């Protein structure tokens, strides 16, 4: 009884949010298109009624094992990856998709987008009864959202898809904690964010993560939904480094250091012995 009450408490706001948003195109009937027979891009179009722009289409269209997305604010990264999460849950019975965000509120926002897509499949969104931010599918698959705290993350296993939302703001401890959960099924990792300085695992993965990572960058100048006039006004009103970070996907310094990172790295001499040794 307690678990049923928790599930109802969780699923109701998700359902209400989903009902408030109407699809932009009418999906095909369930008996015409089977989700398990489609890749993510075709599934998003045919079953979810979501028509991505050309740059968005490159994200689900690749079926990437390791994906890092460095994109402008307001590009729609959560919508694109929510479609991926729903396709994974729909097409792989009993699978687990884990969404890691800097806060529980952000994870809940991601799950609301996923819940709206689930409703387009003709399924009433509901929680899994165990996790406060979650979706349970009729085939036993789950999508679970977590806050950015390492202590509340442990206990999950056989994660088929790990989505790290606003990855530049997620702690490295949190990211390291969830990685072993992919081991037994060799699960996929998709991380996306707007940059936040030359630090942390998001920046390190983008610059030196290795060839197994697919890198996609989307500045605001390539987003058809952001008018050029808006960017011109924003550039006048914002500090330049802030504008270049938020809209041009540049990993600039955060402005808190006395010297920027490039200046410090140029001052380092390879092979030079340290002045002080403990």
C-alpha positions as CSV (number, residue, x, y, z in Angstrom):
1,X,0.0,0.0,0.0
2,X,2.8,2.4,0.9
3,X,4.6,1.7,-2.4
4,X,1.3,2.3,-4.3
5,X,0.8,5.7,-2.6
6,X,4.4,6.7,-3.4
7,X,3.9,5.8,-7.0
8,X,0.7,7.8,-7.3
9,X,2.4,10.8,-5.6
10,X,5.2,10.7,-8.1
11,X,3.3,10.0,-11.3
12,X,0.6,12.6,-10.8
13,X,2.7,15.8,-11.4
14,X,4.5,14.0,-14.3
15,X,1.1,13.2,-15.9
16,X,-0.3,16.7,-15.4
17,X,2.8,18.3,-16.9
18,X,2.7,15.9,-19.9
19,X,-1.0,16.7,-20.6
20,X,-0.3,20.4,-20.6
21,X,2.1,20.0,-23.6
22,X,0.6,18.9,-26.9
23,X,2.5,17.1,-29.6
24,X,3.6,19.0,-32.7
25,X,2.6,16.2,-35.0
26,X,0.3,13.2,-34.7
27,X,2.3,10.0,-34.0
28,X,1.4,6.8,-36.0
29,X,-1.0,4.4,-34.3
30,X,0.7,1.7,-32.1
31,X,-0.4,-1.1,-34.4
32,X,1.2,0.5,-37.4
33,X,4.7,1.1,-36.1
34,X,6.6,-1.1,-33.5
35,X,9.2,0.9,-31.6
36,X,11.5,-2.1,-31.3
37,X,11.8,-2.2,-35.1
38,X,13.0,1.4,-35.4
39,X,16.2,3.2,-34.6
40,X,15.9,6.2,-32.2
41,X,15.5,8.9,-34.9
42,X,12.8,7.0,-36.8
43,X,11.1,6.2,-33.5
44,X,11.1,9.9,-32.5
45,X,9.5,10.9,-35.7
46,X,7.0,8.1,-36.2
47,X,6.0,7.3,-32.6
48,X,6.7,10.4,-30.6
49,X,5.7,13.0,-33.1
50,X,9.1,14.8,-32.6
51,X,10.7,16.3,-35.8
52,X,14.3,17.3,-34.9
53,X,16.2,19.9,-36.8
54,X,19.2,18.7,-38.9
55,X,21.7,19.2,-36.0
56,X,19.3,17.5,-33.5
57,X,18.8,14.6,-35.8
58,X,22.6,13.8,-35.7
59,X,22.3,13.0,-32.0
60,X,19.7,10.1,-31.9
61,X,20.5,9.1,-35.5
62,X,23.9,7.8,-34.7
63,X,23.0,5.2,-32.0
64,X,26.2,6.3,-30.2
65,X,27.9,4.1,-27.5
66,X,29.8,7.1,-26.1
67,X,28.4,10.5,-26.9
68,X,29.4,14.0,-25.5
69,X,27.3,16.9,-26.6
70,X,28.6,20.5,-26.1
71,X,25.7,22.8,-26.9
72,X,24.3,26.2,-26.5
73,X,21.6,27.0,-23.9
74,X,18.0,26.5,-25.2
75,X,19.0,24.2,-28.0
76,X,16.7,21.3,-26.8
77,X,19.3,18.8,-25.6
78,X,17.0,17.5,-22.9
79,X,14.2,17.0,-25.4
80,X,16.5,15.1,-27.8
81,X,17.9,12.9,-25.1
82,X,14.5,12.3,-23.4
83,X,13.4,10.8,-26.8
84,X,16.5,8.6,-26.7
85,X,15.7,7.5,-23.1
86,X,12.1,6.6,-24.0
87,X,13.2,4.7,-27.1
88,X,15.6,2.7,-25.0
89,X,13.0,1.9,-22.4
90,X,10.3,1.0,-25.0
91,X,12.5,-1.1,-27.3
92,X,14.5,-3.0,-24.6
93,X,12.3,-4.8,-22.1
94,X,13.5,-4.7,-18.5
95,X,16.2,-2.2,-19.2
96,X,17.4,0.6,-16.9
97,X,18.1,4.1,-18.0
98,X,19.7,6.3,-15.4
99,X,19.6,10.1,-15.6
100,X,22.2,12.0,-13.5
101,X,21.8,15.8,-13.0
102,X,23.2,18.4,-10.6
103,X,20.0,18.5,-8.6
104,X,16.8,16.4,-8.1
105,X,14.8,19.3,-9.6
106,X,16.7,19.1,-12.9
107,X,16.3,15.3,-13.0
108,X,12.5,15.8,-12.5
109,X,12.4,18.3,-15.4
110,X,14.1,15.7,-17.6
111,X,11.6,13.0,-16.5
112,X,8.7,15.4,-17.3
113,X,9.9,15.6,-20.9
114,X,10.2,11.9,-21.0
115,X,6.7,11.5,-19.5
116,X,5.2,13.7,-22.2
117,X,6.7,11.4,-24.8
118,X,5.5,8.3,-23.0
119,X,1.9,9.7,-23.2
120,X,2.3,9.9,-27.0
121,X,2.8,6.1,-27.0
122,X,-0.6,5.7,-25.4
123,X,0.9,4.8,-22.0
124,X,-0.1,6.6,-18.8
125,X,3.2,7.7,-17.0
126,X,3.7,6.3,-13.5
127,X,6.5,6.0,-11.1
128,X,8.3,2.8,-10.2
129,X,7.2,2.9,-6.6
130,X,10.8,2.9,-5.3
131,X,12.4,6.1,-6.6
132,X,10.8,9.6,-6.2
133,X,11.8,10.7,-9.8
134,X,11.1,7.8,-12.1
135,X,9.1,6.3,-14.9
136,X,8.0,2.6,-15.2
137,X,7.1,1.1,-18.6
138,X,4.7,-1.7,-19.2
139,X,7.6,-4.0,-20.4
140,X,9.4,-3.7,-17.1
141,X,11.9,-1.0,-18.2
142,X,12.6,2.0,-16.0
143,X,13.9,5.5,-16.4
144,X,15.2,6.9,-13.0
145,X,16.4,10.4,-12.3
146,X,19.0,11.1,-9.6
147,X,20.3,14.2,-7.9
148,X,23.9,15.1,-8.1
149,X,24.9,13.6,-4.8
150,X,27.1,10.6,-4.6
151,X,25.6,9.2,-1.4
152,X,22.1,8.8,-3.0
153,X,23.3,7.1,-6.1
154,X,24.6,3.7,-5.1
155,X,22.4,0.6,-5.4
156,X,21.7,0.5,-9.1
157,X,23.1,-2.1,-11.5
158,X,22.9,-3.3,-15.2
159,X,22.4,0.3,-16.4
160,X,21.7,0.1,-20.2
161,X,21.9,3.9,-20.8
162,X,23.5,6.5,-18.5
163,X,22.5,10.1,-19.3
164,X,24.5,12.9,-17.6
165,X,22.5,16.1,-18.0
166,X,24.3,19.4,-17.4
167,X,27.4,17.3,-17.0
168,X,29.7,20.4,-16.4
169,X,27.8,21.0,-13.2
170,X,27.8,17.3,-12.0
171,X,30.5,16.4,-9.5
172,X,33.3,14.1,-10.5
173,X,32.5,11.9,-7.5
174,X,29.0,11.4,-8.7
175,X,30.2,10.6,-12.3
176,X,32.8,8.0,-11.0
177,X,30.2,6.4,-8.7
178,X,27.7,5.7,-11.5
179,X,30.2,4.3,-14.1
180,X,30.6,0.8,-12.6
181,X,26.8,0.4,-12.9
182,X,27.3,0.0,-16.7
183,X,29.8,-2.8,-16.4
184,X,27.7,-6.0,-16.7
185,X,25.8,-4.9,-19.8
186,X,28.4,-2.5,-21.3
187,X,25.9,0.3,-21.2
188,X,26.0,3.5,-23.2
189,X,27.0,6.9,-21.9
190,X,25.5,10.1,-23.2
191,X,26.6,13.3,-21.5
192,X,25.6,16.8,-22.5
193,X,26.1,20.3,-21.2
194,X,26.9,23.9,-21.8
195,X,30.6,24.4,-20.9
196,X,31.7,25.6,-17.4
197,X,35.4,26.4,-17.6
198,X,38.4,24.2,-18.3
199,X,37.9,21.9,-15.5
200,X,36.0,18.7,-14.5
201,X,35.3,15.5,-16.3
202,X,33.1,17.1,-19.0
203,X,35.9,19.3,-20.2
204,X,38.5,16.5,-19.9
205,X,36.3,14.1,-21.9
206,X,35.7,16.7,-24.6
207,X,39.4,17.5,-25.0
208,X,41.1,14.1,-24.3
209,X,38.4,11.5,-23.9
210,X,39.6,9.3,-26.7
211,X,38.4,8.1,-30.1
212,X,35.5,6.1,-28.6
213,X,33.7,9.3,-27.9
214,X,31.5,11.0,-30.5
215,X,31.7,14.7,-30.1
216,X,28.9,17.1,-31.2
217,X,29.1,20.8,-30.8
218,X,26.1,23.1,-31.4
219,X,26.6,26.9,-30.9
220,X,23.6,29.2,-30.9
221,X,24.5,30.4,-34.3
222,X,23.5,26.9,-35.6
223,X,20.2,26.7,-33.8
224,X,17.3,27.8,-36.0
225,X,15.1,28.6,-33.0
226,X,17.5,31.3,-31.6
227,X,17.1,34.6,-33.6
228,X,20.3,36.4,-34.6
229,X,18.8,39.6,-33.1
230,X,18.6,37.9,-29.7
231,X,22.2,36.9,-29.9
232,X,23.2,40.5,-30.8
233,X,21.4,41.9,-27.8
234,X,22.8,39.2,-25.5
235,X,26.3,39.9,-26.6
236,X,25.9,43.6,-25.8
237,X,24.5,43.0,-22.4
238,X,26.6,40.1,-21.2
239,X,30.3,39.9,-20.4
240,X,32.1,38.5,-23.4
241,X,33.4,35.4,-21.7
242,X,29.9,34.7,-20.4
243,X,28.4,35.0,-23.8
244,X,31.0,32.8,-25.5
245,X,30.4,30.1,-22.8
246,X,26.6,30.2,-22.8
247,X,26.0,30.5,-26.6
248,X,29.2,29.7,-28.4
249,X,30.2,26.5,-26.5
250,X,33.7,27.8,-25.6
251,X,35.5,26.4,-22.6
252,X,36.8,29.7,-21.2
253,X,38.2,30.4,-17.8
254,X,35.6,31.1,-15.1
255,X,37.1,34.5,-14.2
256,X,37.8,33.6,-10.6
257,X,41.6,32.9,-11.2
258,X,44.3,35.6,-11.2
259,X,46.0,33.9,-14.2
260,X,44.2,32.1,-17.0
261,X,45.0,28.4,-17.6
262,X,46.8,28.9,-20.9
263,X,49.2,31.4,-19.3
264,X,50.0,29.0,-16.6
265,X,50.5,26.1,-18.9
266,X,52.9,28.2,-21.1
267,X,55.0,28.9,-18.0
268,X,55.5,25.2,-17.2
269,X,58.8,23.7,-18.5
270,X,58.7,20.0,-19.2
271,X,61.2,18.1,-17.1
272,X,61.8,21.0,-14.7
273,X,62.2,19.9,-11.1
274,X,59.8,21.4,-8.6
275,X,61.1,24.1,-6.3
276,X,59.8,22.5,-3.2
277,X,59.6,18.8,-2.5
278,X,57.8,17.3,0.5
